[in-house]
């Protein structure tokens, strides 16, 4: 019920936000709607029911192959005339009318393989040789493929999900502290060498510093959220989506929703994500085997952390990330993979009653 609520609500929010495109470019609206509805929602529902029908333990048997294939698929973006570069980032594969973002598949592949490794290691997870070092290598391979694109945001989300799985598997506090320190050092290095990350951090610390430049999106987002007041302007009545709010169908879609449904609507959407997280962790705690429990933890943290990072950025509570709102934002590949992941989670949930 929670997944269905998010998907149906996301569809209506997306269609409303897309009206901003229709006012300026009907062709682009048609292309975006087709991608979201046919490839994302249609393909996602097929993936959802397929993953629901497949016993989740089957994924453990093929996790290494899935992980390896996802790494290769992610690296294909660097092949000329196959990879697609937008706004300085090479993150997509363009094949005829279809555009894929391989990093979305890599998210789930990483979770499946990491859960397989940890469940095979079991009691040795608290050792350096069987726990910390393998986790670091698997995460480093994944990070290298993503940071080269560059796709820092996706890597951060994957690392957070992986860290949660490592902790749930029984990692030592000392090893978690080492990973946290390494992660902070890596972020400092990335911010130092990638100006756009430094701009995001500056905007977060000083959101009014450059209202016509780097702070523009945050300022317009806050205007949209504030304009919604308590109950919002009403469905489809957002003003900011018409050329004022950058990326109204992707990064900034929560701001459009908050403008149309107000504080009450925004709070309700956040509550649904929290319900999803709590129910997912409930499933993880009661799964009969370690593999299923770790996969559940990874999927729950991946979806909810990404969603809350998106919402927090639109409220100026966190730095801008460029991450979409799961089940809601535009992105056919993201919606397809998210629904597939939800199917796996529900397959794990089924095992509790058997």
C-alpha positions in Angstrom: 0.0 0.0 0.0 2.9 2.4 0.8 4.6 1.7 -2.5 1.3 2.1 -4.4 0.7 5.4 -2.6 4.1 6.7 -3.6 3.8 5.6 -7.2 0.3 6.9 -7.8 1.0 10.2 -6.0 4.3 10.5 -7.9 2.4 10.1 -11.2 0.0 12.9 -10.4 2.8 15.2 -9.1 4.9 14.5 -12.2 2.0 15.2 -14.6 1.3 18.5 -12.8 4.9 19.6 -12.9 5.2 18.7 -16.6 2.6 21.3 -17.5 5.4 23.8 -17.2 7.0 22.1 -20.2 3.8 22.1 -22.2 3.5 25.9 -22.0 6.8 26.3 -23.8 7.5 23.1 -25.7 4.8 20.6 -26.5 7.2 18.2 -28.2 9.4 18.0 -25.2 6.4 17.4 -23.0 5.3 14.5 -25.2 8.8 13.0 -25.1 9.2 13.3 -21.3 5.7 12.0 -20.7 6.2 9.0 -23.0 9.5 8.2 -21.3 8.0 8.4 -17.8 4.8 6.6 -18.5 5.8 3.9 -21.0 9.4 3.1 -20.1 9.3 4.2 -16.5 5.9 3.3 -15.2 5.0 0.5 -17.7 8.4 -1.1 -17.7 8.6 -0.5 -13.9 5.4 -2.4 -13.2 6.7 -5.3 -15.3 9.9 -5.3 -13.3 8.0 -5.0 -10.0 5.8 -8.0 -10.6 8.7 -10.0 -12.0 10.9 -9.3 -9.0 7.9 -10.0 -6.7 7.4 -13.4 -8.4 11.1 -14.4 -8.3 12.2 -15.9 -4.9 14.7 -13.3 -3.5 17.3 -16.0 -2.8 17.8 -16.5 -6.5 19.5 -13.0 -6.7 22.2 -14.3 -4.4 23.2 -17.0 -6.9 23.7 -14.5 -9.7 24.7 -11.4 -7.8 28.4 -11.4 -8.9 27.3 -11.7 -12.6 24.7 -8.9 -12.1 27.3 -6.7 -10.4 29.9 -7.3 -13.1 27.4 -6.7 -15.9 26.2 -3.4 -14.2 29.8 -2.2 -14.0 30.4 -2.9 -17.7 27.1 -1.2 -18.6 28.0 1.8 -16.6 31.4 2.1 -18.4 29.6 2.0 -21.8 28.7 5.6 -21.3 32.3 6.5 -22.2 32.1 4.9 -25.7 31.7 7.7 -28.4 28.4 7.9 -30.1 26.9 5.6 -27.5 27.3 7.6 -24.4 25.3 10.8 -24.0 26.8 13.9 -22.3 24.6 16.6 -20.8 25.7 19.6 -18.7 29.2 18.3 -18.5 28.2 14.8 -17.3 28.4 11.5 -19.2 25.8 9.4 -17.5 23.5 8.0 -20.2 23.5 5.5 -23.0 21.5 6.6 -26.0 20.2 3.7 -28.2 17.7 4.9 -30.8 14.7 6.3 -29.0 15.8 4.9 -25.7 18.0 6.6 -23.2 19.3 4.6 -20.2 21.1 5.7 -17.0 23.2 2.6 -16.1 24.1 3.9 -12.7 20.5 3.2 -11.6 21.0 -0.5 -12.3 24.4 -0.4 -10.5 22.7 0.8 -7.3 20.8 -2.5 -7.0 23.6 -4.6 -8.3 25.9 -3.2 -5.6 23.4 -4.0 -2.8 22.8 -7.5 -4.1 26.5 -8.3 -4.3 27.4 -6.7 -1.0 24.6 -8.6 0.7 25.9 -11.8 -0.8 29.5 -11.2 0.4 28.4 -10.3 3.9 26.0 -13.2 4.2 28.8 -15.6 3.1 31.3 -14.1 5.5 28.9 -14.0 8.5 30.9 -14.1 11.7 34.1 -13.0 10.0 32.5 -9.6 9.0 34.2 -7.9 12.0 37.7 -8.7 10.7 39.7 -6.5 8.5 40.5 -9.2 5.9 36.9 -10.5 5.5 34.9 -7.3 6.3 36.6 -3.9 6.0 38.9 -4.5 3.1 36.4 -6.4 0.8 33.8 -3.7 1.6 36.3 -1.0 0.6 37.2 -2.8 -2.6 33.6 -3.3 -3.8 32.7 0.2 -2.9 35.9 1.6 -4.6 35.2 -0.2 -7.8 31.6 1.1 -7.8 32.8 4.6 -7.0 35.5 4.7 -9.7 32.8 3.9 -12.3 30.5 6.7 -11.0 33.0 9.4 -10.1 34.5 9.2 -13.6 31.2 10.3 -15.2 31.1 12.3 -12.8 28.1 11.2 -10.7 29.2 12.1 -7.1 25.6 12.2 -5.8 24.8 8.6 -6.8 28.1 7.4 -5.3 27.3 9.1 -2.0 23.9 7.5 -1.8 25.4 4.1 -2.7 28.1 4.5 0.0 25.5 5.4 2.6 23.4 2.4 1.8 26.5 0.2 1.8 27.6 1.6 5.1 24.2 0.8 6.6 24.4 -2.8 5.3 28.0 -3.1 6.8 26.7 -1.9 10.1 23.7 -4.2 10.1 25.9 -7.1 9.2 27.9 -6.7 12.4 30.8 -4.5 11.5 33.0 -3.2 14.4 32.6 0.4 15.5 36.3 1.0 14.8 35.9 -0.1 11.2 32.9 2.1 10.7 34.8 5.0 12.1 37.7 4.3 9.6 35.2 4.3 6.8 33.6 7.5 7.9 36.9 9.2 8.1 37.9 8.0 4.7 34.6 9.2 3.3 35.1 12.7 4.8 38.6 12.9 3.3 37.3 11.8 -0.1 34.6 14.5 0.0 37.1 17.1 0.9 39.3 16.1 -2.1 36.3 16.1 -4.4 35.2 19.5 -3.3 38.7 20.8 -3.7 39.0 19.6 -7.3 35.4 19.9 -8.6 34.2 23.5 -8.6 30.5 22.7 -8.9 30.7 20.8 -5.6 32.4 23.8 -3.9 29.6 26.0 -5.3 26.9 23.7 -3.8 28.6 23.9 -0.4 28.9 27.7 -0.6 25.3 28.0 -1.6 24.2 25.8 1.3 26.2 27.9 3.8 25.2 31.2 2.2 21.9 30.7 0.4 21.4 34.4 -0.4 25.0 35.1 -1.6 24.2 34.8 -5.3 20.4 34.8 -5.9 20.8 35.2 -9.6 23.5 32.6 -10.0 24.4 29.6 -7.8 21.7 30.3 -5.3 18.9 30.8 -7.8 17.5 27.3 -7.6 17.4 27.3 -3.8 15.8 30.8 -3.7 13.1 29.8 -6.3 12.5 26.6 -4.4 11.9 28.3 -1.1 9.5 30.8 -2.9 7.5 27.9 -4.2 7.3 26.1 -0.9 6.4 29.3 0.9 3.7 30.2 -1.6 2.0 26.9 -0.8 1.3 28.1 2.7 -0.8 25.6 4.7 -3.0 23.8 2.1 -1.4 24.9 -1.2 -2.7 26.6 -4.3 -4.4 23.4 -5.6 -3.5 20.7 -8.0 -2.0 22.0 -11.2 -1.9 25.6 -9.9 1.8 26.0 -9.3 3.2 29.3 -10.7 6.9 28.6 -10.2 7.0 25.6 -12.6 6.3 27.9 -15.5 9.9 29.0 -16.3 10.8 30.3 -12.8 11.9 27.1 -11.0 14.8 25.2 -12.5 14.2 21.5 -13.2 10.6 21.4 -12.1 10.1 17.8 -13.2 13.2 16.4 -11.6 15.4 18.0 -8.9 12.8 20.6 -7.9 9.6 18.5 -8.1 9.0 18.5 -4.4 8.9 22.3 -4.5 6.1 22.2 -7.1 4.2 19.7 -4.9 4.6 21.9 -1.8 3.4 24.9 -3.7 0.3 23.0 -4.9 -0.5 21.1 -1.7 1.1 23.2 1.0 2.7 22.3 4.3 0.0 19.7 5.0 0.6 17.9 1.7 4.4 18.1 2.0 4.2 16.6 5.5 1.9 13.9 4.3 4.4 12.9 1.5 7.3 12.8 4.0 5.2 10.7 6.3 4.6 8.1 3.5 8.4 7.9 2.9 8.9 7.4 6.7 6.3 4.7 6.7 8.0 3.0 3.8 11.3 3.1 5.7 9.9 1.8 9.0 8.0 -1.0 7.3 11.1 -1.9 5.2 13.3 -2.1 8.3 10.6 -4.1 10.1 10.8 -6.6 7.2 14.7 -6.6 7.4 14.6 -7.4 11.1 12.4 -10.4 10.6 13.7 -11.9 7.4 14.8 -15.6 8.1 18.2 -15.3 6.5 21.0 -12.7 6.6 21.1 -12.1 2.8 17.4 -11.1 2.6 17.7 -8.9 5.7 20.8 -7.0 4.3 19.2 -6.6 0.8 16.1 -5.1 2.6 18.3 -2.7 4.6 20.1 -1.6 1.4 17.0 -1.0 -0.6 15.2 0.9 2.2 18.2 3.1 2.9 18.9 3.7 -0.8 15.3 4.9 -1.5 14.6 6.9 1.7 18.1 8.5 2.0 17.9 9.7 -1.6 14.4 11.0 -1.2 15.2 12.9 2.0 18.4 14.4 0.5 16.3 15.7 -2.4 13.6 17.1 -0.1 16.2 18.6 2.3 18.0 20.3 -0.6 14.8 21.9 -1.8 14.2 23.2 1.8 17.8 24.5 2.0 18.4 22.1 4.9 21.1 20.2 2.9 23.4 21.1 0.0 21.9 20.8 -3.5 22.5 17.3 -4.8 20.8 16.8 -8.1 19.3 13.6 -6.9 15.7 12.9 -8.1 12.8 12.2 -5.7 12.3 8.5 -5.9 9.0 7.3 -7.5 8.2 11.0 -8.3 10.8 12.8 -10.3 11.3 12.4 -14.1 13.6 9.6 -15.1 12.3 6.4 -16.8 15.3 4.3 -15.8 15.1 5.5 -12.2 11.4 4.7 -11.9 11.9 1.3 -13.5 14.7 0.3 -11.2 13.0 1.7 -8.1 9.8 -0.4 -8.8 12.0 -3.4 -9.4 13.7 -2.9 -6.1 10.3 -2.5 -4.4 9.4 -5.9 -5.9 12.4 -7.5 -4.4 11.6 -5.9 -1.0 8.1 -7.3 -1.1 9.4 -10.7 -2.2 11.6 -10.7 1.0 8.5 -9.6 3.0 6.6 -12.7 1.8 9.2 -15.0 3.3 8.3 -13.8 6.8 4.9 -15.6 6.8 6.3 -18.8 5.3 
